Amino acid sequence: MNRIDRLLAEMTLEEKIGQLSMLAAGFSVTGPVLGGDTTGDVRTGRAGSLLNVYGPEATRRIQRVAVEESRLAIPLLLGFDAVHGHRTVFPLPIGEAAAFDPDLWEETARASAAQAAADGVKLTFAPMIDIARDPRWGRIAESPGEDPLLASLFGEAKIRGFQGEDLHEAGSVAATAKHFVAYGAANAGRDYASTDLSERTLRETYLPPFVAAVDAGVAAVMPAFSDLAGVPLTADERLIGGWLRGEAGFEGVVISDYNAVAELVVHGVAADPAEAAALALRAGVDIDMMSHCYRDGLPEALDRGLVSLPEIERSVRRVLALKERLGLFETPHAADRPQPGTPSPDALRELAREAAVRSIVLLEHRGDVLPLDARPQRIAMVGPLADARAEMLGCWSGAGDSASAVSFFEGLALARPDCDIRLSPGVGIRDGDESGIAAALDLCAGSDVVLLCLGESRDMSGEAASRSDLDLPGIQRRFAEAVLALGKPMIVLLSAGRPLCVPWLAERADALLMTWFLGHEAGNAVADILTGRRSPTGRLPVSWPRTVGQVPLFYAERPTGRPASAEHYTSKYIDGPTAPLYPFGHGLTYGRFRLGAVVAEPADAREGDMLTVTIELTNEGPLAGEETVFLFVRKPVSRVSRARLEMKGFGKLALASGETGRLTLVLPVEALRFLDAALRPAIEHGAYELLVGPSADRARLVSYWIEVGAA
Ligand code: GLC
């Protein structure tokens, strides 16, 4: 009899349900229900996993209760949100996605896993792979952006990094793909709000990242808080039991979101906790995070015939199997395991700096104002984010301590000790206090160049942080316009967890950099870019709206019968531009790249072929740079109206000033598969347009036509 069978034979009903109950240890709960007395629950076997406990001493103490004081000595599963780092914090996911670099994403996840495991954590609630097309939604900050391919590549890389080759490894943690599914399509951009999608949009846009996550072997999946077309994901048997476990073949553990099982009563689909517990368990949710519904409601649900004992035991098996895969029975104290190859603290800071440099997106650059002049000069650093260590980590900063973050002011002062760099915030992030404006303006007036550091506070994005207005908060705009009026060379650093609607700033800044929230090494990374030690390479993972009225906004829209144009009767706004302020993929470098010849072979392709797309690039600028080139596909005639652009790949090429090079992208014809009118995957034959260029701006794409025929 194997361990799981033996344990199941010995376990009482209460102990079985205990393995399905995850409690918050009260360290820093992330939801509306406060953590209770967890030690007692662990000792009696009423809690099989905890979240928000980390640190060698704390985890060793509570794990000892489980393996030495409980009746069956089943080790605890300890979970924590290492969403963009653990103790060393990397850029927000929306920022790191801008690197368009799966190797980097995997490396930062691996580093996060090693730090989390050293803290006794063996499960992380990451990667978040929700498609986000509405910047009003605060959790766009945690997402990899608007595109299914990008989100799929991001999720795969993160899962490889977190889980390593084998979950048994000391430096590995179980990853959780979340939030299943379409959470980012929340009505009106409000967090937790209902979602309503066609089956086509669900399968073409929101499910693909979860297919990739399952194929990458993700150990756990977390359903979203929201309902999809009236069915709360936590109780959605069709999508969890049917699609996730059936069609996608997921065999791991489904963990509810925080208190989400109890909230089935609030959704109005369950009359009481017992019904809520039964709905969730039968849908396929194995672990109830912090709602107590499983613990308090499943026994009653069993008595009322709402669930069966085999259904309970099915989930217990999955949870025990995950604990076995993690090696917890043999080595319950993960923090005590030697971790060969764990990066040193200095190496971690270097990685954080590298990730931050690669996440910065240069949105505007006029008059070659960057890199900063190498000669000593007087630099004014103004705005509420100029010296804001505490903000740099962003939301979901895990075990990160903001005291060791580097602010923009600190980073630049370190990099350019020859310059006279002075600081005057001027205004706060959200308040209306004008008392500092005069001093800040005086400082700017006496300076050679102004660094204007604006944006949101870290808590204005992330969970429960939706905004109905996407301009700068507080009186920052009024302050910025006063600074701009001085006519000094103006470099704007924008910090936020989302695109902000600042066309008035974009058209007047000499340089505008999106720094998201870059993590511990924010200041050093920004200084690297400003001084020219590094060239900006980041590209937008989301379309950037001019006004909040444009959202939801994304490049992969269908053409409609009347695409936006100067003609009156077309799909446009009469009171402003229809196009985004910046398109998906936008990002400037210090080079000036001209796209040359684009050739795709074979031009007459067959199913099963591999298309090779060769792209010529020349750097006509005075400085070296690295360009990112995107490959889109368009099927002009199909059985269904298809997105006018679909990203199928991207590549990078670094070129010195004056250098010409070639980039080759490979695209299997299989990647052209789409869902036909009956939602069946199919490859349509006929003409396809391949479009290559620096972003989803149609006007800047070079096209090449191919034919696809039967094999
Ligand atoms: C939160 C979030 C989820 C997170 C969980 C545990 O409410 O929705 O993403 O993993 O609780 O902290």
Residues whose N, C-alpha, C, O or C-beta is under 5 A from the ligand:
A	BS01	GLC	T30 G31 D81 F125 D257 Y258
